[in-house]
Amino acid sequence: MELGIYTFAETTPDPRTGRTVSPQQRLADLLEEIALADELGLDVFGVGEHHRPEFAVSAPAVVLAAAAARTQRIRLTSAVSVLSSDDPVRVFQDFATLDLLSGGRAEIMAGRGSFIESFPLFGYDLHDYDELFSAKLELLLALRDSEHVHWAGRHRPALDGQGVYPRPAQDPLPVWVAVGGTPQSVVRAGALGLPMALAIIGGQPERFAPFAELHRRAAAEYGRETPALSINSHGFVADTSQAAADEAFVAHKVVMDKIGRERGWPPMTRAQFDASTELHGANFVGSPQQVIEKILFQHEIFGHQRFMVQFSVGTLPHASIMRSIELYGTEVAPAVRREIERREAAASASAAA
C-alpha cells in the first residue's frame, strides 16, 4: 500500500493564539513538510486547489514544482485540480512540465471541487457543473493519449490537431478522479479505467464500501483492468491518543464550523469529534498504534492501494505538523506496509494450496 499526505495549506487563524500565518510563511512551511515526507520514505504528497482567503494554494502545480526541486522520490499530485473551471490544455501542460522537472513523479487528481468560488472567478455557470467536468475530463484524457488532438465541445474552443507540449516523462501521465460519494462519479471513473480517490471525512467508513465495489464493477463491465483505489481522510498523529485529539479538535472545529455556517450544519461538538476518532469513525486522529490499526481495519473493508491523510485541518503549529509527519513516516507507514505484505503473502499461499 502507498501511504501519503495531502493538504490545502490552510491560513486560518490559530485558535490558540488568534494569529494568522502569512501565505508566504505557510508555503515555506509546506515545502518543509513535503521535504520531510520525502526523507521519511512516504509515497505521495498532494496539494489541493482553493480560491478562498483561508487557503494559500490556488495553483498546485507551481507549489509542487518548487517541491520537486527539494525532493528525490516522493510522488507529487494535485489534491485536487478543479478541472471543471480550468482549461484541460493548461492543466496538462502544467503537470507535464512538473513531470519533467520531477523526473517522472507527477500526477493529476482531477475533481469537481467542494467549493464553488472558481466557477464565477473563471466565468463558468454552476448550472453546467456536471457537464463541465465530464467534457473537460474527456479532453484531458485525449491530451494525455495523443500529441495532436481533434476535439470540440461547448465550453472551450475546438482543437483541430494542434500539438500540445511539452509531453511528460511518464506515458501515460497518471490521472486520478477524486469523488466524494456520488455514484455517477464512481461509475465514470471505473468505466474510464481511472484510479479513484474516495474522500471519507465523515460518517462510518463501512458505508462507503459499495462505492469501491461499484468502481471495480464498472471497470469490469467496460473491459478495463481493475483500477487503483485511494482512501483520503482527515487525521493527525501525536505521541498519545489524548494529545492528538486535544490538539486536533480545536483547529478542526474552527474549519468545520465555518463551513457548517455556510452549508447549514450545526456546530461540531467534542463528543462528535471523539466518536470520529474511534475505529469505526472517519478521522485518523490518535497515537501511531491507533492510526495503524485504523488503516489496516479499513484495508480489510476496501482493499485499497493507497491511503492519504490530511493533517492540517485548520491551522496547527508547524512543529506539530512536522511531528505528525515524523510519526506517520517512521512508525505508522512501516508497520502498515509490513502487515499488508504479510496479508498478501498469506493470501497468495492460500490460493496456491
C-alpha positions in Angstrom: 0.0 0.0 0.0 1.2 3.5 -0.8 0.9 6.0 2.1 0.7 9.7 1.6 -0.3 13.1 2.8 -2.4 15.9 1.3 -3.0 19.5 2.3 -4.9 22.6 1.4 -2.3 24.8 3.1 -4.7 26.5 5.5 -4.2 30.1 6.6 -7.0 30.2 9.1 -6.3 32.0 12.4 -4.5 29.8 15.0 -7.3 29.2 17.6 -4.8 29.2 20.4 -3.1 32.5 19.6 -5.5 34.3 17.3 -2.6 34.9 14.9 -2.9 34.1 11.2 0.2 32.9 9.4 1.0 34.7 6.2 0.6 32.9 2.9 4.3 33.3 2.3 5.2 31.6 5.6 2.6 28.9 5.1 4.1 28.0 1.7 7.6 27.9 3.2 6.3 25.6 5.9 4.6 23.4 3.3 7.8 22.9 1.4 9.5 21.8 4.6 6.6 19.3 5.2 6.9 17.8 1.7 10.7 17.6 2.1 10.3 15.7 5.4 7.8 13.3 3.9 10.2 12.6 1.1 13.1 12.0 3.5 11.0 9.6 5.6 10.1 7.5 2.5 6.4 8.3 2.2 5.0 7.6 -1.2 3.0 10.6 -2.3 2.2 14.2 -1.3 -0.9 16.1 -2.6 -1.7 19.8 -2.7 -5.2 21.0 -3.2 -6.6 23.9 -5.1 -8.8 26.6 -3.5 -9.7 30.1 -4.3 -10.6 31.4 -0.8 -8.7 33.6 1.6 -8.2 30.8 4.2 -6.1 28.7 1.8 -2.6 29.6 0.4 -2.7 27.4 -2.7 -4.7 28.3 -5.9 -2.0 26.9 -8.3 -1.0 23.4 -7.1 1.4 22.7 -10.0 3.5 25.8 -9.0 3.9 24.6 -5.4 4.6 21.1 -6.5 7.3 22.3 -8.9 9.0 24.0 -6.0 8.7 20.8 -4.0 10.2 18.8 -6.9 13.4 20.7 -6.6 13.6 19.8 -2.9 12.7 16.1 -3.1 14.1 12.9 -4.7 11.5 10.1 -4.6 8.0 11.1 -3.4 5.3 11.4 -6.0 3.7 14.8 -6.3 0.0 15.2 -7.1 -2.8 17.8 -7.0 -5.5 17.0 -4.5 -7.4 18.2 -6.3 -7.2 20.1 -9.6 -10.7 21.7 -10.0 -10.9 20.6 -13.7 -14.4 21.9 -14.2 -13.3 25.6 -14.0 -9.9 25.1 -15.6 -8.5 24.6 -19.1 -7.6 21.0 -19.6 -4.8 22.0 -22.1 -3.2 24.2 -19.5 -3.7 21.6 -16.7 -2.0 19.0 -18.9 0.9 21.4 -19.8 1.4 22.4 -16.2 1.6 18.8 -14.9 3.7 17.6 -17.9 6.2 20.3 -17.0 6.1 19.2 -13.4 6.6 15.6 -14.5 9.7 16.6 -16.4 11.1 18.7 -13.5 10.5 15.9 -11.0 11.9 13.1 -13.2 8.5 11.4 -13.7 6.8 11.9 -10.3 3.8 14.0 -11.2 0.1 13.0 -11.0 -3.2 14.8 -11.6 -6.1 14.2 -9.2 -9.0 15.7 -11.0 -12.2 16.7 -9.3 -15.3 18.9 -9.5 -14.4 20.8 -6.3 -16.2 21.0 -3.0 -16.3 24.8 -3.1 -17.7 26.9 -5.9 -15.6 30.1 -5.9 -13.6 29.1 -9.0 -16.7 29.0 -11.2 -17.6 32.7 -11.3 -14.0 33.6 -11.0 -13.2 32.0 -14.3 -16.6 32.8 -16.0 -18.4 29.4 -15.7 -22.1 28.8 -14.9 -22.8 26.5 -12.0 -25.8 25.1 -14.0 -23.1 23.4 -16.1 -21.4 21.8 -13.1 -21.7 18.2 -14.2 -21.3 18.8 -18.0 -18.1 20.9 -17.4 -16.3 18.1 -15.6 -17.4 15.3 -17.9 -16.3 17.2 -21.1 -13.1 18.5 -19.6 -12.1 15.1 -18.3 -12.7 13.7 -21.8 -10.4 16.4 -23.2 -7.7 15.9 -20.6 -7.5 12.2 -21.3 -7.4 12.8 -25.0 -4.5 15.2 -24.5 -2.7 12.6 -22.3 -3.1 9.9 -25.0 -2.2 11.9 -28.1 0.2 14.7 -29.0 -2.3 16.0 -31.6 -6.0 16.1 -30.6 -9.2 16.7 -32.6 -11.9 17.8 -30.1 -14.9 20.0 -29.9 -17.2 21.0 -27.0 -19.4 23.7 -25.7 -17.1 25.2 -23.1 -13.8 25.6 -24.9 -12.6 26.4 -28.4 -12.2 23.3 -30.5 -8.8 21.7 -31.2 -8.1 20.7 -34.8 -5.0 18.7 -34.5 -2.7 21.3 -32.8 0.2 19.8 -30.9 0.2 20.2 -27.1 3.6 20.4 -25.5 5.7 19.5 -23.6 5.0 15.8 -23.4 5.5 14.3 -19.9 8.2 11.9 -18.9 5.6 9.3 -17.9 3.5 7.7 -20.6 0.7 7.9 -19.6 0.8 10.7 -17.1 -1.3 9.4 -14.1 -4.8 10.9 -13.8 -6.9 10.0 -10.8 -10.6 11.0 -10.3 -11.5 12.3 -6.9 -15.0 11.6 -5.7 -16.9 12.4 -2.5 -19.6 9.7 -2.7 -21.6 10.4 -5.9 -22.4 7.1 -7.6 -22.3 8.6 -11.1 -18.8 9.9 -10.5 -17.7 6.5 -9.2 -19.1 4.8 -12.3 -17.5 7.3 -14.6 -14.1 6.6 -13.1 -14.5 2.9 -13.3 -15.8 3.0 -16.9 -12.8 5.0 -18.0 -10.4 2.7 -16.2 -9.2 5.5 -14.0 -7.9 5.2 -10.4 -10.3 6.8 -7.9 -9.6 8.8 -4.8 -12.6 8.4 -2.4 -12.9 11.1 0.2 -14.2 9.8 3.6 -14.3 12.7 6.0 -17.4 11.9 8.0 -19.8 9.0 8.9 -18.9 5.4 9.1 -16.3 4.2 6.5 -18.2 0.9 6.1 -21.0 2.8 4.4 -18.6 3.7 1.6 -17.7 0.1 0.7 -20.4 -0.1 -2.0 -18.6 2.7 -3.8 -15.3 0.7 -4.0 -17.2 -2.3 -5.4 -19.1 -0.1 -7.9 -15.8 1.3 -9.1 -14.4 -2.1 -9.7 -17.6 -3.5 -11.3 -17.9 -0.5 -13.7 -14.3 -1.1 -14.8 -15.0 -4.8 -15.4 -18.2 -4.1 -17.4 -16.3 -1.7 -19.7 -13.5 -4.2 -20.2 -11.0 -2.3 -18.1 -8.3 -3.6 -15.8 -9.1 -3.1 -12.2 -8.1 0.5 -11.4 -6.4 1.5 -8.1 -8.3 3.0 -5.2 -7.2 5.6 -2.7 -8.9 6.4 0.6 -8.4 10.1 1.5 -9.3 11.2 5.0 -8.6 13.7 7.8 -6.2 12.8 10.6 -3.4 13.8 13.0 -0.8 11.7 14.7 0.7 12.6 18.1 2.6 10.6 20.7 -0.6 9.7 22.6 -4.2 9.4 21.6 -5.3 12.1 24.1 -2.7 14.6 22.9 -3.7 14.0 19.3 -7.4 14.5 19.9 -6.9 17.6 22.2 -4.7 19.4 19.7 -6.6 18.4 16.5 -10.1 19.2 17.8 -9.6 22.9 18.4 -8.3 23.6 14.9 -10.7 21.1 13.2 -13.7 22.7 14.9 -12.8 26.2 13.6 -12.8 25.0 10.0 -15.8 22.6 10.1 -17.9 25.1 12.0 -17.1 27.8 9.4 -18.1 25.5 6.5 -21.1 24.4 8.5 -22.4 28.0 8.8 -22.2 28.3 5.0 -23.9 24.9 4.4 -26.3 24.7 7.3 -24.5 22.2 9.5 -24.7 22.5 13.3 -21.5 23.3 15.2 -19.2 20.3 15.9 -19.1 19.0 19.5 -16.2 17.4 21.2 -18.3 14.2 21.6 -18.8 14.1 17.9 -15.2 14.6 17.2 -14.1 12.0 19.7 -16.5 9.5 18.1 -15.0 10.1 14.7 -11.5 9.1 16.0 -12.7 5.7 17.1 -12.1 2.6 15.0 -15.4 2.9 13.1 -15.2 6.7 12.7 -13.8 8.6 9.7 -10.9 10.5 11.3 -7.4 9.1 11.7 -6.6 11.1 14.8 -4.6 9.3 17.5 -1.4 7.7 18.5 0.7 5.8 15.9 -0.7 2.5 17.0 -4.3 3.7 16.9 -3.7 5.1 13.3 -2.0 1.8 12.3 -5.0 -0.2 13.5 -7.5 2.0 11.7 -5.6 2.0 8.3 -5.5 -1.8 8.5 -9.1 -2.1 9.5 -10.2 0.0 6.5 -7.9 -2.0 4.2 -10.0 -5.1 5.1 -13.1 -3.2 4.0 -11.8 -1.6 0.8 -8.7 -3.5 -0.3 -7.3 -0.1 -1.4 -3.9 0.5 -2.9 -3.3 4.0 -1.4 -4.1 5.9 1.7 -3.7 9.7 2.0 -4.3 11.7 5.2 -4.9 15.5 5.6 -3.1 16.5 8.8 -3.7 20.3 8.7 -7.5 20.5 9.0 -7.4 24.0 10.3 -4.2 25.8 11.5 -1.9 23.8 13.7 1.6 24.8 14.7 4.2 23.9 12.0 6.1 21.9 14.6 3.1 19.8 15.4 2.5 19.0 11.7 6.2 18.1 11.3 6.0 15.8 14.3 2.8 14.2 12.9 4.6 13.6 9.6 7.6 12.1 11.5 5.4 9.6 13.4 3.5 8.8 10.3 6.7 8.1 8.3 8.7 6.3 11.0 6.1 4.3 12.9 2.8 4.1 11.0 4.0 3.5 7.5 6.5 0.8 8.2 4.0 -1.2 10.3 1.2 -0.9 7.8 3.5 -2.0 4.9 4.7 -5.0 6.8 1.2 -6.1 7.7 -0.1 -5.6 4.2 2.8 -7.6 2.8 2.1 -10.4 5.3 -1.6 -10.5 4.4 -0.8 -10.6 0.7 1.7 -13.4 1.2 -0.7 -15.4 3.2 -3.4 -14.9 0.6 -1.1 -16.0 -2.2 0.0 -19.1 -0.3 -3.7 -20.0 0.4 -4.6 -19.6 -3.2 -1.7 -21.8 -4.3 -2.5 -24.5 -1.9 
